[in-house]
Amino acid sequence: MKKKIKILFSILAAIIAIILIYVGYVYFSYSRIEDDVSIKVVQKAEHSSLTTNKEYRITTFNIGYGSYTPDYTFFMDGGKQSKAVSKESVRTNIDGVIETTKKIAPDFALFQEVDEKATRSRGVDEVQQINQSFKEHTSAFAVNYDSAFLMYPVLDPIGKSKSGILTLSNTEMESSTRYSLPIETNFNKFFDLDRAFTVSKIPVANGKSLMLYNVHLSAYIKDQKIQKEQVHKLFDHMEQEYKKGNYVVCGGDFNHDLLPSSTETFKNDPTEEYTWLQPFPKTELPENLRVAALSETKEAVPSVRNLDKPYEKGKSFVALIDGFIVSDNIENINGKVIDKEFQHSDHNPVEMTFKLK
């Protein structure tokens, strides 16, 4: 009996030791990427500058790291899965993202949740896959977060993630910079990870610059104070660039409701509440910035679905959280969500046509 108790205690001690070692590994491997860091620009574009009074097209697309097919569910949204079904599935989804984007033929393309190397996307280098397909576009990739191996859910851990935001331009970029966003500083920081936005500076023939922002705000953050700090750091930076005389276009996944009410527009279950669907603080935008309006359509198209269950049109919880913010020296000609019915991501792409005044 004593021998059995001794063995039991030895096993228990080993388990506790493993847990402590893992917690130490996660804690000591955690570090934030510095603020205000220049990122590498790969120049491939033929055009050297933009011109005023010419139409340009831009897209923003959260590609969901190539894991989300219409039948996919995600554990943090109330679903089951944590990783892509297979490497082949990821590559197929990224190919679908590329094909969709090429059909739109944008001058500028903004992508979020692009994995460079991650367990959840089966190690596929999505940055390379996309860049290889846009050989005439200059590109700038910034790491959003580079996490330790996360052992949750325990039976199917999401693992290690190195993921970021990718900006493409058919006009040369003078520079591109990554700016860190505020995040929670308590234990939740290990789950929400790092956050950032990038600013790519593109020359205009009149001596000004188009400041092109690519952003992915936090989704699962619980502290609304941090949410507010994130948007205001972004707002303040855009306002500063506008005051310098530059043009400002910001696209991305804002993880806030860009409609007066997505639940009413898309007839969602009104009892459902999500941290990523707080109202976007439009009234707090600087006076020279505005959320770009979408063109009138017969039927509203959502840009994101919840991942608690497989997608069913008219039944799944959907919303509009992706889009653009522009300065008042930008003419927004038209904009729309492309209805891909979440074929290759849990998001649909959004496009906008604009002019520099």
DRENBA-549831 format. One record per residue (C-alpha): residue number from 0; residue in one letter; x, y, z. Coordinates in nm, 3 decimals. Example, Ala and Ser with C-alpha at 12.3 -4.5 7.8 and 13.67 -1.06 7.14 Angstrom:
2
+-----+------+---------+---------+---------+
! pos ! code !       u !       v !       w !
+-----+------+---------+---------+---------+
!   0 !    a !   1.230 !  -0.450 !   0.780 !
!   1 !    s !   1.367 !  -0.106 !   0.714 !
+-----+------+---------+---------+---------+
***
This chain:
357
+-----+------+---------+---------+---------+
! pos ! code !       u !       v !       w !
+-----+------+---------+---------+---------+
!   0 !    m !   0.000 !   0.000 !   0.000 !
!   1 !    k !   0.282 !   0.237 !   0.093 !
!   2 !    k !   0.451 !   0.160 !  -0.237 !
!   3 !    k !   0.134 !   0.246 !  -0.432 !
!   4 !    i !   0.096 !   0.575 !  -0.244 !
!   5 !    k !   0.460 !   0.656 !  -0.313 !
!   6 !    i !   0.414 !   0.590 !  -0.685 !
!   7 !    l !   0.096 !   0.801 !  -0.689 !
!   8 !    f !   0.274 !   1.091 !  -0.520 !
!   9 !    s !   0.566 !   1.058 !  -0.762 !
!  10 !    i !   0.331 !   1.077 !  -1.060 !
!  11 !    l !   0.150 !   1.376 !  -0.906 !
!  12 !    a !   0.481 !   1.551 !  -0.837 !
!  13 !    a !   0.593 !   1.489 !  -1.197 !
!  14 !    i !   0.267 !   1.634 !  -1.332 !
!  15 !    i !   0.300 !   1.943 !  -1.111 !
!  16 !    a !   0.663 !   1.985 !  -1.219 !
!  17 !    i !   0.565 !   1.965 !  -1.588 !
!  18 !    i !   0.289 !   2.223 !  -1.536 !
!  19 !    l !   0.526 !   2.459 !  -1.353 !
!  20 !    i !   0.792 !   2.420 !  -1.621 !
!  21 !    y !   0.535 !   2.493 !  -1.893 !
!  22 !    v !   0.396 !   2.797 !  -1.710 !
!  23 !    g !   0.752 !   2.924 !  -1.667 !
!  24 !    y !   0.822 !   2.867 !  -2.037 !
!  25 !    v !   0.513 !   3.068 !  -2.141 !
!  26 !    y !   0.581 !   3.343 !  -1.890 !
!  27 !    f !   0.952 !   3.392 !  -1.964 !
!  28 !    s !   0.915 !   3.355 !  -2.342 !
!  29 !    y !   0.653 !   3.632 !  -2.349 !
!  30 !    s !   0.769 !   3.967 !  -2.482 !
!  31 !    r !   0.604 !   4.251 !  -2.668 !
!  32 !    i !   0.738 !   4.370 !  -3.000 !
!  33 !    e !   0.871 !   4.723 !  -2.968 !
!  34 !    d !   0.661 !   5.019 !  -3.075 !
!  35 !    d !   0.743 !   5.227 !  -3.384 !
!  36 !    v !   0.952 !   4.972 !  -3.575 !
!  37 !    s !   1.040 !   4.999 !  -3.943 !
!  38 !    i !   0.940 !   4.689 !  -4.138 !
!  39 !    k !   1.095 !   4.548 !  -4.452 !
!  40 !    v !   0.951 !   4.673 !  -4.780 !
!  41 !    v !   0.992 !   4.444 !  -5.081 !
!  42 !    q !   0.980 !   4.678 !  -5.381 !
!  43 !    k !   0.830 !   4.518 !  -5.693 !
!  44 !    a !   0.581 !   4.782 !  -5.813 !
!  45 !    e !   0.639 !   4.962 !  -6.143 !
!  46 !    h !   0.464 !   5.288 !  -6.050 !
!  47 !    s !   0.668 !   5.538 !  -5.853 !
!  48 !    s !   0.388 !   5.769 !  -5.734 !
!  49 !    l !   0.012 !   5.824 !  -5.722 !
!  50 !    t !  -0.180 !   6.111 !  -5.882 !
!  51 !    t !  -0.483 !   6.312 !  -5.777 !
!  52 !    n !  -0.828 !   6.277 !  -5.939 !
!  53 !    k !  -0.760 !   5.922 !  -6.051 !
!  54 !    e !  -0.964 !   5.623 !  -5.936 !
!  55 !    y !  -0.788 !   5.366 !  -5.720 !
!  56 !    r !  -0.926 !   5.042 !  -5.578 !
!  57 !    i !  -0.839 !   4.894 !  -5.240 !
!  58 !    t !  -0.942 !   4.575 !  -5.061 !
!  59 !    t !  -0.924 !   4.455 !  -4.703 !
!  60 !    f !  -0.951 !   4.085 !  -4.624 !
!  61 !    n !  -0.905 !   3.901 !  -4.295 !
!  62 !    i !  -0.806 !   3.562 !  -4.432 !
!  63 !    g !  -0.845 !   3.372 !  -4.104 !
!  64 !    y !  -0.497 !   3.217 !  -4.147 !
!  65 !    g !  -0.636 !   2.990 !  -4.418 !
!  66 !    s !  -0.811 !   2.759 !  -4.173 !
!  67 !    y !  -1.176 !   2.851 !  -4.202 !
!  68 !    t !  -1.392 !   2.666 !  -4.450 !
!  69 !    p !  -1.772 !   2.720 !  -4.427 !
!  70 !    d !  -1.815 !   2.409 !  -4.211 !
!  71 !    y !  -1.534 !   2.503 !  -3.969 !
!  72 !    t !  -1.606 !   2.596 !  -3.607 !
!  73 !    f !  -1.362 !   2.757 !  -3.361 !
!  74 !    f !  -1.334 !   2.676 !  -2.991 !
!  75 !    m !  -1.300 !   3.040 !  -2.878 !
!  76 !    d !  -1.632 !   3.122 !  -3.050 !
!  77 !    g !  -1.815 !   2.828 !  -2.895 !
!  78 !    g !  -1.720 !   2.578 !  -3.165 !
!  79 !    k !  -1.491 !   2.274 !  -3.150 !
!  80 !    q !  -1.179 !   2.310 !  -3.366 !
!  81 !    s !  -0.850 !   2.486 !  -3.299 !
!  82 !    k !  -0.637 !   2.405 !  -3.603 !
!  83 !    a !  -0.682 !   2.378 !  -3.978 !
!  84 !    v !  -0.803 !   2.041 !  -4.102 !
!  85 !    s !  -0.487 !   1.988 !  -4.308 !
!  86 !    k !  -0.197 !   2.160 !  -4.482 !
!  87 !    e !  -0.373 !   2.104 !  -4.815 !
!  88 !    s !  -0.687 !   2.275 !  -4.684 !
!  89 !    v !  -0.484 !   2.581 !  -4.580 !
!  90 !    r !  -0.315 !   2.608 !  -4.919 !
!  91 !    t !  -0.651 !   2.570 !  -5.096 !
!  92 !    n !  -0.805 !   2.847 !  -4.885 !
!  93 !    i !  -0.511 !   3.081 !  -4.948 !
!  94 !    d !  -0.537 !   3.007 !  -5.320 !
!  95 !    g !  -0.905 !   3.102 !  -5.295 !
!  96 !    v !  -0.812 !   3.429 !  -5.121 !
!  97 !    i !  -0.559 !   3.503 !  -5.395 !
!  98 !    e !  -0.807 !   3.423 !  -5.675 !
!  99 !    t !  -1.078 !   3.641 !  -5.515 !
! 100 !    t !  -0.837 !   3.931 !  -5.472 !
! 101 !    k !  -0.704 !   3.905 !  -5.828 !
! 102 !    k !  -1.058 !   3.918 !  -5.967 !
! 103 !    i !  -1.113 !   4.246 !  -5.783 !
! 104 !    a !  -0.777 !   4.367 !  -5.922 !
! 105 !    p !  -0.701 !   4.619 !  -5.646 !
! 106 !    d !  -0.424 !   4.876 !  -5.656 !
! 107 !    f !  -0.380 !   4.814 !  -5.282 !
! 108 !    a !  -0.461 !   4.500 !  -5.085 !
! 109 !    l !  -0.466 !   4.469 !  -4.707 !
! 110 !    f !  -0.466 !   4.126 !  -4.544 !
! 111 !    q !  -0.499 !   4.033 !  -4.177 !
! 112 !    e !  -0.435 !   3.706 !  -3.990 !
! 113 !    v !  -0.165 !   3.597 !  -4.231 !
! 114 !    d !   0.043 !   3.323 !  -4.073 !
! 115 !    e !   0.411 !   3.304 !  -4.150 !
! 116 !    k !   0.462 !   2.993 !  -3.941 !
! 117 !    a !   0.200 !   2.856 !  -3.703 !
! 118 !    t !   0.077 !   2.527 !  -3.561 !
! 119 !    r !  -0.286 !   2.625 !  -3.624 !
! 120 !    s !  -0.224 !   2.665 !  -4.000 !
! 121 !    r !  -0.011 !   2.351 !  -4.026 !
! 122 !    g !   0.315 !   2.540 !  -4.084 !
! 123 !    v !   0.216 !   2.690 !  -4.421 !
! 124 !    d !   0.402 !   3.013 !  -4.504 !
! 125 !    e !   0.104 !   3.217 !  -4.619 !
! 126 !    v !   0.306 !   3.537 !  -4.658 !
! 127 !    q !   0.525 !   3.370 !  -4.918 !
! 128 !    q !   0.227 !   3.207 !  -5.093 !
! 129 !    i !   0.049 !   3.541 !  -5.133 !
! 130 !    n !   0.358 !   3.741 !  -5.230 !
! 131 !    q !   0.451 !   3.490 !  -5.499 !
! 132 !    s !   0.111 !   3.545 !  -5.660 !
! 133 !    f !   0.140 !   3.926 !  -5.667 !
! 134 !    k !   0.477 !   3.969 !  -5.834 !
! 135 !    e !   0.405 !   4.324 !  -5.952 !
! 136 !    h !   0.304 !   4.453 !  -5.609 !
! 137 !    t !   0.533 !   4.597 !  -5.347 !
! 138 !    s !   0.473 !   4.427 !  -5.012 !
! 139 !    a !   0.525 !   4.498 !  -4.643 !
! 140 !    f !   0.460 !   4.235 !  -4.375 !
! 141 !    a !   0.454 !   4.306 !  -4.002 !
! 142 !    v !   0.431 !   4.042 !  -3.730 !
! 143 !    n !   0.123 !   4.103 !  -3.519 !
! 144 !    y !   0.217 !   3.842 !  -3.262 !
! 145 !    d !   0.472 !   3.565 !  -3.214 !
! 146 !    s !   0.340 !   3.347 !  -2.934 !
! 147 !    a !   0.481 !   3.063 !  -2.731 !
! 148 !    f !   0.327 !   2.717 !  -2.774 !
! 149 !    l !  -0.014 !   2.756 !  -2.609 !
! 150 !    m !  -0.155 !   2.436 !  -2.461 !
! 151 !    y !  -0.520 !   2.520 !  -2.502 !
! 152 !    p !  -0.751 !   2.356 !  -2.560 !
! 153 !    v !  -0.558 !   2.082 !  -2.378 !
! 154 !    l !  -0.672 !   1.795 !  -2.600 !
! 155 !    d !  -0.605 !   1.981 !  -2.924 !
! 156 !    p !  -0.375 !   2.277 !  -2.848 !
! 157 !    i !  -0.363 !   2.574 !  -3.082 !
! 158 !    g !   0.013 !   2.573 !  -3.041 !
! 159 !    k !   0.265 !   2.834 !  -3.152 !
! 160 !    s !   0.166 !   3.120 !  -3.380 !
! 161 !    k !   0.367 !   3.371 !  -3.580 !
! 162 !    s !   0.110 !   3.581 !  -3.758 !
! 163 !    g !   0.072 !   3.931 !  -3.897 !
! 164 !    i !  -0.070 !   4.183 !  -4.137 !
! 165 !    l !   0.036 !   4.211 !  -4.501 !
! 166 !    t !   0.005 !   4.518 !  -4.723 !
! 167 !    l !   0.040 !   4.510 !  -5.103 !
! 168 !    s !   0.067 !   4.811 !  -5.333 !
! 169 !    n !   0.106 !   4.849 !  -5.710 !
! 170 !    t !   0.292 !   5.175 !  -5.635 !
! 171 !    e !   0.626 !   5.194 !  -5.457 !
! 172 !    m !   0.625 !   5.243 !  -5.081 !
! 173 !    e !   0.863 !   5.499 !  -4.940 !
! 174 !    s !   0.853 !   5.323 !  -4.603 !
! 175 !    s !   0.637 !   5.108 !  -4.378 !
! 176 !    t !   0.621 !   5.115 !  -3.997 !
! 177 !    r !   0.467 !   4.892 !  -3.731 !
! 178 !    y !   0.304 !   5.052 !  -3.425 !
! 179 !    s !   0.209 !   4.847 !  -3.119 !
! 180 !    l !  -0.142 !   4.877 !  -2.980 !
! 181 !    p !  -0.232 !   4.867 !  -2.608 !
! 182 !    i !  -0.329 !   4.523 !  -2.477 !
! 183 !    e !  -0.436 !   4.386 !  -2.142 !
! 184 !    t !  -0.145 !   4.355 !  -1.899 !
! 185 !    n !  -0.296 !   4.088 !  -1.673 !
! 186 !    f !  -0.299 !   3.713 !  -1.741 !
! 187 !    n !  -0.523 !   3.771 !  -2.044 !
! 188 !    k !  -0.220 !   3.902 !  -2.236 !
! 189 !    f !  -0.113 !   3.541 !  -2.295 !
! 190 !    f !  -0.440 !   3.475 !  -2.479 !
! 191 !    d !  -0.503 !   3.801 !  -2.666 !
! 192 !    l !  -0.135 !   3.823 !  -2.762 !
! 193 !    d !   0.024 !   4.124 !  -2.928 !
! 194 !    r !  -0.159 !   4.372 !  -3.150 !
! 195 !    a !  -0.043 !   4.635 !  -3.398 !
! 196 !    f !  -0.120 !   4.848 !  -3.699 !
! 197 !    t !   0.108 !   4.938 !  -3.988 !
! 198 !    v !   0.144 !   5.260 !  -4.183 !
! 199 !    s !   0.283 !   5.245 !  -4.536 !
! 200 !    k !   0.391 !   5.572 !  -4.692 !
! 201 !    i !   0.321 !   5.600 !  -5.066 !
! 202 !    p !   0.435 !   5.908 !  -5.263 !
! 203 !    v !   0.185 !   6.130 !  -5.446 !
! 204 !    a !   0.292 !   6.341 !  -5.745 !
! 205 !    n !   0.183 !   6.665 !  -5.573 !
! 206 !    g !   0.445 !   6.619 !  -5.301 !
! 207 !    k !   0.209 !   6.473 !  -5.041 !
! 208 !    s !   0.183 !   6.109 !  -4.936 !
! 209 !    l !  -0.090 !   5.850 !  -4.905 !
! 210 !    m !  -0.061 !   5.705 !  -4.555 !
! 211 !    l !  -0.203 !   5.355 !  -4.589 !
! 212 !    y !  -0.302 !   5.192 !  -4.258 !
! 213 !    n !  -0.356 !   4.821 !  -4.208 !
! 214 !    v !  -0.511 !   4.724 !  -3.874 !
! 215 !    h !  -0.651 !   4.427 !  -3.683 !
! 216 !    l !  -0.794 !   4.529 !  -3.347 !
! 217 !    s !  -0.841 !   4.280 !  -3.060 !
! 218 !    a !  -1.143 !   4.050 !  -3.065 !
! 219 !    y !  -1.152 !   3.864 !  -2.735 !
! 220 !    i !  -1.044 !   4.148 !  -2.510 !
! 221 !    k !  -1.257 !   4.187 !  -2.196 !
! 222 !    d !  -1.138 !   4.527 !  -2.076 !
! 223 !    q !  -1.332 !   4.792 !  -2.270 !
! 224 !    k !  -1.084 !   5.054 !  -2.148 !
! 225 !    i !  -0.813 !   4.879 !  -2.350 !
! 226 !    q !  -1.046 !   4.863 !  -2.651 !
! 227 !    k !  -1.089 !   5.239 !  -2.629 !
! 228 !    e !  -0.714 !   5.295 !  -2.593 !
! 229 !    q !  -0.651 !   5.088 !  -2.906 !
! 230 !    v !  -0.889 !   5.287 !  -3.126 !
! 231 !    h !  -0.769 !   5.620 !  -2.991 !
! 232 !    k !  -0.404 !   5.544 !  -3.056 !
! 233 !    l !  -0.505 !   5.465 !  -3.414 !
! 234 !    f !  -0.725 !   5.777 !  -3.439 !
! 235 !    d !  -0.454 !   6.004 !  -3.300 !
! 236 !    h !  -0.193 !   5.875 !  -3.542 !
! 237 !    m !  -0.421 !   5.921 !  -3.842 !
! 238 !    e !  -0.510 !   6.274 !  -3.731 !
! 239 !    q !  -0.142 !   6.366 !  -3.703 !
! 240 !    e !  -0.074 !   6.249 !  -4.058 !
! 241 !    y !  -0.376 !   6.437 !  -4.189 !
! 242 !    k !  -0.257 !   6.757 !  -4.022 !
! 243 !    k !   0.075 !   6.716 !  -4.206 !
! 244 !    g !  -0.125 !   6.749 !  -4.529 !
! 245 !    n !  -0.123 !   6.380 !  -4.618 !
! 246 !    y !  -0.403 !   6.155 !  -4.740 !
! 247 !    v !  -0.524 !   5.889 !  -4.496 !
! 248 !    v !  -0.683 !   5.553 !  -4.578 !
! 249 !    c !  -0.716 !   5.292 !  -4.303 !
! 250 !    g !  -0.851 !   4.947 !  -4.375 !
! 251 !    g !  -0.883 !   4.633 !  -4.174 !
! 252 !    d !  -1.070 !   4.424 !  -3.922 !
! 253 !    f !  -1.192 !   4.667 !  -3.655 !
! 254 !    n !  -1.370 !   4.402 !  -3.446 !
! 255 !    h !  -1.643 !   4.660 !  -3.378 !
! 256 !    d !  -1.985 !   4.691 !  -3.536 !
! 257 !    l !  -1.955 !   4.938 !  -3.825 !
! 258 !    l !  -2.334 !   4.947 !  -3.871 !
! 259 !    p !  -2.586 !   5.114 !  -3.642 !
! 260 !    s !  -2.682 !   4.755 !  -3.555 !
! 261 !    s !  -2.558 !   4.444 !  -3.734 !
! 262 !    t !  -2.805 !   4.239 !  -3.532 !
! 263 !    e !  -3.100 !   4.434 !  -3.674 !
! 264 !    t !  -2.959 !   4.453 !  -4.027 !
! 265 !    f !  -2.886 !   4.080 !  -4.053 !
! 266 !    k !  -3.169 !   3.965 !  -3.824 !
! 267 !    n !  -2.939 !   3.796 !  -3.572 !
! 268 !    d !  -3.050 !   3.651 !  -3.242 !
! 269 !    p !  -3.067 !   3.967 !  -3.023 !
! 270 !    t !  -2.982 !   3.770 !  -2.708 !
! 271 !    e !  -2.633 !   3.693 !  -2.838 !
! 272 !    e !  -2.355 !   3.928 !  -2.723 !
! 273 !    y !  -1.993 !   3.926 !  -2.833 !
! 274 !    t !  -1.693 !   4.132 !  -2.720 !
! 275 !    w !  -1.593 !   4.182 !  -3.084 !
! 276 !    l !  -1.925 !   4.348 !  -3.166 !
! 277 !    q !  -1.917 !   4.662 !  -2.956 !
! 278 !    p !  -2.041 !   4.970 !  -3.150 !
! 279 !    f !  -1.760 !   5.141 !  -3.339 !
! 280 !    p !  -1.698 !   5.485 !  -3.177 !
! 281 !    k !  -1.767 !   5.692 !  -3.488 !
! 282 !    t !  -1.849 !   6.002 !  -3.283 !
! 283 !    e !  -1.498 !   5.991 !  -3.133 !
! 284 !    l !  -1.324 !   6.004 !  -3.471 !
! 285 !    p !  -1.132 !   6.329 !  -3.536 !
! 286 !    e !  -1.347 !   6.571 !  -3.735 !
! 287 !    n !  -1.153 !   6.520 !  -4.060 !
! 288 !    l !  -1.188 !   6.140 !  -4.056 !
! 289 !    r !  -1.492 !   5.922 !  -4.124 !
! 290 !    v !  -1.588 !   5.559 !  -4.173 !
! 291 !    a !  -1.622 !   5.507 !  -4.549 !
! 292 !    a !  -1.984 !   5.441 !  -4.642 !
! 293 !    l !  -2.079 !   5.137 !  -4.846 !
! 294 !    s !  -2.282 !   5.177 !  -5.163 !
! 295 !    e !  -2.653 !   5.095 !  -5.154 !
! 296 !    t !  -2.735 !   4.732 !  -5.238 !
! 297 !    k !  -3.057 !   4.533 !  -5.253 !
! 298 !    e !  -2.938 !   4.308 !  -4.975 !
! 299 !    a !  -2.681 !   4.386 !  -4.703 !
! 300 !    v !  -2.373 !   4.162 !  -4.710 !
! 301 !    p !  -2.189 !   4.078 !  -4.384 !
! 302 !    s !  -1.811 !   4.076 !  -4.357 !
! 303 !    v !  -1.777 !   3.822 !  -4.075 !
! 304 !    r !  -1.953 !   3.518 !  -3.931 !
! 305 !    n !  -1.940 !   3.372 !  -3.584 !
! 306 !    l !  -1.765 !   3.037 !  -3.565 !
! 307 !    d !  -1.985 !   2.860 !  -3.312 !
! 308 !    k !  -2.135 !   2.640 !  -3.583 !
! 309 !    p !  -2.100 !   2.575 !  -3.959 !
! 310 !    y !  -2.213 !   2.863 !  -4.178 !
! 311 !    e !  -2.576 !   2.870 !  -4.287 !
! 312 !    k !  -2.694 !   3.176 !  -4.476 !
! 313 !    g !  -2.977 !   3.344 !  -4.292 !
! 314 !    k !  -2.916 !   3.143 !  -3.974 !
! 315 !    s !  -2.555 !   3.209 !  -3.868 !
! 316 !    f !  -2.468 !   3.512 !  -3.655 !
! 317 !    v !  -2.305 !   3.763 !  -3.893 !
! 318 !    a !  -2.194 !   4.125 !  -3.879 !
! 319 !    l !  -2.006 !   4.405 !  -4.053 !
! 320 !    i !  -1.674 !   4.472 !  -3.879 !
! 321 !    d !  -1.435 !   4.513 !  -4.176 !
! 322 !    g !  -1.405 !   4.832 !  -4.377 !
! 323 !    f !  -1.224 !   5.161 !  -4.418 !
! 324 !    i !  -1.167 !   5.496 !  -4.251 !
! 325 !    v !  -1.075 !   5.786 !  -4.481 !
! 326 !    s !  -0.977 !   6.150 !  -4.442 !
! 327 !    d !  -1.187 !   6.427 !  -4.596 !
! 328 !    n !  -0.930 !   6.485 !  -4.874 !
! 329 !    i !  -1.027 !   6.138 !  -5.004 !
! 330 !    e !  -1.333 !   6.098 !  -5.229 !
! 331 !    n !  -1.507 !   5.769 !  -5.155 !
! 332 !    i !  -1.663 !   5.676 !  -5.489 !
! 333 !    n !  -1.813 !   5.343 !  -5.392 !
! 334 !    g !  -1.758 !   5.048 !  -5.163 !
! 335 !    k !  -1.903 !   4.704 !  -5.103 !
! 336 !    v !  -1.860 !   4.374 !  -4.926 !
! 337 !    i !  -1.789 !   4.093 !  -5.171 !
! 338 !    d !  -2.030 !   3.810 !  -5.096 !
! 339 !    k !  -1.811 !   3.499 !  -5.106 !
! 340 !    e !  -2.036 !   3.331 !  -4.848 !
! 341 !    f !  -1.727 !   3.271 !  -4.630 !
! 342 !    q !  -1.593 !   3.015 !  -4.871 !
! 343 !    h !  -1.223 !   3.056 !  -4.779 !
! 344 !    s !  -1.233 !   3.249 !  -4.451 !
! 345 !    d !  -1.465 !   3.350 !  -4.170 !
! 346 !    h !  -1.456 !   3.696 !  -4.332 !
! 347 !    n !  -1.567 !   3.831 !  -4.667 !
! 348 !    p !  -1.342 !   4.086 !  -4.842 !
! 349 !    v !  -1.442 !   4.452 !  -4.858 !
! 350 !    e !  -1.345 !   4.680 !  -5.147 !
! 351 !    m !  -1.351 !   5.057 !  -5.198 !
! 352 !    t !  -1.287 !   5.281 !  -5.499 !
! 353 !    f !  -1.152 !   5.626 !  -5.415 !
! 354 !    k !  -0.977 !   5.935 !  -5.546 !
! 355 !    l !  -0.716 !   6.162 !  -5.393 !
! 356 !    k !  -0.855 !   6.516 !  -5.408 !
+-----+------+---------+---------+---------+
***
